[in-house]
Amino acid sequence: MDAQKEALRRIISTLANKNEELQLFLESVDGTLSGLEEESCKVMSELGAELEQLSSALEERGAQLRDIIKEEKQRKEAELKRQQVEGKFALLSCEELLEFANQTLTVTNEEEFLTAAKQIKERVTMAPAFRLTTRPVVSENMSQFTVDFSSERAGLQRLHFLPVPRAPEIDVSSCVVRDNAVTVAWRPLVESDGGGPVERYELEYRKTERNSALRALGEACWEKICDIRETQVTVSDLKFDSQFVIVRVRARNKAAAGEFSEPVSLETRAFNFGFDATTAHAELKVHGDMVTWEPQGVKGHDARLRGKESKSRSATPSPNKTAGSRPGRDRFAGESYTVLGDQEMSSGCHYWELRPLADWKSFSVGVAYRGSLGRFDQLGKSPGSWCLYASQWLQSSLAAKHNNRAKALDWPLPQRIGIYCDYDNGDLFFVDVDRLRLLHCFKTRFIHPLVPAFTVWCGGITVTTGRQVPSFMGNFLSASQNLSSVSQ
């Protein structure tokens, strides 16, 4: 009976996996259908626009050619009309002179005849008919404006769609995931392989918890990077808040984009955590990745009144008496303005960063055993907590604290602090990220799971998670044996 149940469970598990795979496949097909409709409308619109531009260019050129022919026709017409007017005037003058000569022939008086003949001879010499060129200055021939569009017509008849570039192939061995940046490289395309010319590339990526190319329900959409001219690109300053990032790339020419390459999954593990608001002091407000100190009243927060109030507050137990009796999961109280992270560290290497807000006065950042902190415990004052303390209240100070011991650090107050924890080797580093300076290193042996811990008094801090261990930590790790540390 048990064997049959186990076999049935395996069958059910197989069916569940196949069901999920089919759902993802159907979603992919639906997305492809929608994309096909959208893409076909797009290319039809682009084709119509290209044809309209071609028709517009042809019409514009035709108008220019028509204007040239009209200008030449008008020039020739003007020349011929001018000759026509001059010819009519010469003809009229010639007819008048001819009539006068005929009349002279009838004159019988010799003196009158000689006078008239002399006048006719002078008038013939000056007559327009004998000075006029009797040949048209221009011809009717317009053959120089004959056009031959046979080659253009043949070219239009040969018009075809631009060859689509083939899908590139991502070179997984050349892809690099480092310092919260992903460098993706792919093999360049060769036109002789059958693809069209390539002008640029487009890359898409998205985060996922699945090592799968299919898009699961509820996961993020693709992010795009366009106009890539090289065969590699680096996507920088990412928050690695998922286990994988899936990348794909396609080539594009003047008017067409090819198919995407086969998607490739790149592992992007990093330390992600949030604030555990259930542990936050009542006067600490958690807003996403930010913690601010918002006092509920003035009493107890003025340095001049704090001493007087502590004397009159006889009913309040001291932290030393209550730390052991308060469970660690309770909200911090008293002057322990502390909040813990919601993810534990029990192995491996982890890294995150902290930035103080502009109005900060005092804060601490470090790690702690969750169960070792009571409600009134402050970071660095117990055997189960390690921290870096910074203050600019009254005077600037920077110190490393553990087990109620502090070591002053001679360094300006940092604006961005990197925290590196190697649980297995017992290393806890604090780094000034902007100046690449190792502020302090704790060397110990962790025996319980750790959680990030923060104390904020006056002002606030922001925490950046989803960070890989940066490459510059290698320099500090190699030199850590030469630095002083406080050990357990």
Disulfide bonds with the S-S distance in Angstrom:
none
